[in-house]
Amino acid sequence: MYDVVIIGAGVSGSSIARELSRYQVNVCVLEKEEDVCCGTSKANSGIVHAGYDAEPGSLMAKLNVQGNKMMELLSKELDFSFARTGSFVVCTEEENIPKLEALQKRGIKNGVENLRILGKEEALAMEPNLSEDTVAVLYAPTAGIVCPFGLNIAMAENAAVNGVSFFFDTKVETIERMRLAEHSGTSELSENEKAGFQIKTSRGTFEAKYIVNAAGVYADRFHNMVSEKKIKITPRKGEYFLLDKSAGKHVSRTIFALPGKYGKGVLVSPTVHGNLLVGPTATDLDDKEGNYTTADGLGEIRGKSGKCVKNIPLRSVITSFAGLRAHEEEHEFLIGELEDVPGFIDCAGIESPGLTSAPAIGKMVAGILKEKMDLKEDPNFQGTRKGILDPSRLSLEEHNELIQKNPAYGNMICRCEMISEGEILDAIHRPLGAKSLDGIKRRTRAGMGRCQSGFCSPRTMEILSRELKVPMEELTKSGGGSKLITGHSKEIYQGEDAE
């Protein structure tokens, strides 16, 4: 029995878990994948949006601006990468300048600070690789970029340190209402305590007084299990190109085109790790697991990316990927307790600017539960967290001293990103440590470089096998059935010889 069960360990669920861990309350998180940050939260633009795009008065607009303002302090408290780089919305036709002005007015209504419209000359002086067709841009200096993995993992780790339990490879199958009085043997309970939930999963049954539904593209499935008022979440696929660090300075800000029906269109942006990101597309699917790239989608990026930014070095692409946004029909965040199901709190329809809004979403949901449960602050709450040590930030003397104390930091495993064995060991043994190649990749960037793990994956697997005491044959790329080894070549050859 838990006071609160959160479904989903993405950025929203982890933010809610972290905020709830401030209080004296028994909380757990159920996640169907093998790690945090395995769904929408791992495959997105990593943009901290300023907040000019959402409809004024909407929850999406309110939480976008709040989350943006919270991000800088949170990055210092939890030690993840964030940079306030600013963004441009590029207008390439004179007749569309009124649309740019309308976007500025919308942003001002939403509380976005320091929005300005720049002419072509000033814009090109700030971003020389803008298209020559540029006639004006909307400049939002409060926009930024963040490491989506770093943000998600940091909040989850901090929640775990503060007592939140995480259950991975735990797929929620059914949710049913139950009477808590049946368990307590007494009818002397308040109205809020009389009803709870039984949650059947692939790994057993959980019981909770409250459920928070932060299940991304699956949030409608769990909502509709308990509520008469149905919702629909459509997976909206976005495909991307990631370019090598040699292209990382092609632009210094996030460059958007004027928004259209399906959002902000193809963007070009630096990343906090020095790469260049180009995308996404926007394709509505029925498949909630359809995070695959297509020739058509990647071709669309090639065709549209040059509209606002010239000479993008697409020959420097090192990988492509796709993510799914949880699109709700009204294009609005659905956050709050269901009227017809007391105790069930939705956190659904969290698409862009969901990453930016996540810190504010966590506070909002925790605030709802604090009021309903009369929660008391935990005097032992630890609000800071130290991330994995990055030796590249050290001076030469400090780095040498570190290697003398711990030689593992002198053993380079990933040459592209210069990631040492010491960093990988830290990723494995810290709270909610990595158990797969992708888990190592998200925490350290080992395998994210130019060769895309071609060199480092066998060595990373050796470390994982040794430290987790798991045979190499059982290691996976990303949990589930994604095993990397099917057998030993010597045994295979001997078998062939025998035949």
Summary of the structure (lengths in Angstrom):
residues: 499
radius of gyration: 23.7
end to end distance: 56.9
largest distance: 77.3
contacts: 1769
relative contact order: 0.16
helix: 37%
strand: 24%
